[in-house]
């Protein structure tokens, strides 16, 4: 759209504002000496011209150059009376502002007016879809992806290219073996890439000693298309990984904490998204209690996201769940949540469960 602001006009000002709301590409021109509003001058490089043969000839040249420059700019999706399908996806880096169970809300770092939601189905093809989005994202985290229009709604997605999971589901058959390459080692575990691009995590008890760029022979255990997860095992695990594990303690359920107990706890294993704590009143338990980020106060969660929680940190917790483990037979899982605003007592002090 080309707007001429040579003469003050309410209708032209309204049309210019409307065009801005519709995200039209705009060229603004004005006769030399015209009173162009200062806020318009701050938004646009106004093309000035004179009403003369020479001046109009110069205007034709400068106007063509300005229009051509606009055509070369990356096009933003326009708002229109009809559904608009953008010509391409807008690659962007965004910051997480809100987290929910099945989606997050992000804001474009370069264009703060652009806000969209990213749902579970838009997580990168190479990442496992979490049960809760807080397991992968936290407020303030920067994420890369694309702003796209879907069903006439702006959304954010990390998915790029064709969906590889149909092919991976056919390729990675249960029991088949592949040579995988370790591409990352971090506090969350050891991560490997399979031939064809699939990725997986080596189980903790098999990951000892592995370093980046190592090659290992792995066996496919199963492929979960719905969660975008490939489960593997080492074909030649370390000797100590094959050794029988020490028998679990045969403690009765009476020796475990009771749901509803409140007591002090000490952080033993800090992780991304959760911490494992040792309960003051149960120092001899063969397992640590799980305190997930979702069960923390806002202040403690922010410390966790900033990697400021260290081993030995004291917290005051409420026992929420004590159940046999579904993944590890013979083990009892204990889950707790933080009690906000209460300081941990000295080790050994436990608040009794009311009768």
Secondary structure, 3 states (H helix, E strand, C coil): CEEECCCCCHHHHHHHHHHHHCCCCCEEEEECCCCCCHHHHHHCCCEEECCCHHHHHHHHHHHHHHHHHHHHCCCCCCCCCCCCCCCCCEEEEEEEEEECCCEEEEEECCCCCCEEEEEHHHCCCCCCCCCCHHHCCCCCCEEEEEEEEECCEEEEECCCCCCCHHHHHHHCCCCCEEEEEEEEEECCEEEEECCCCCEEEECHHHCCCCCCCCEEEEEEEEEECCCCEEEEEECCCCHHHHCCCCCCCCCCHHHCCCCCCEEEEEEEEECCCEEEEEECCCCCCCCCEEEEHHHCCHHHHHHHHCCCCCCCCEEEEEEEEEEECCCCCCCEEEEEEECCCCCCCCCCCEECCCC
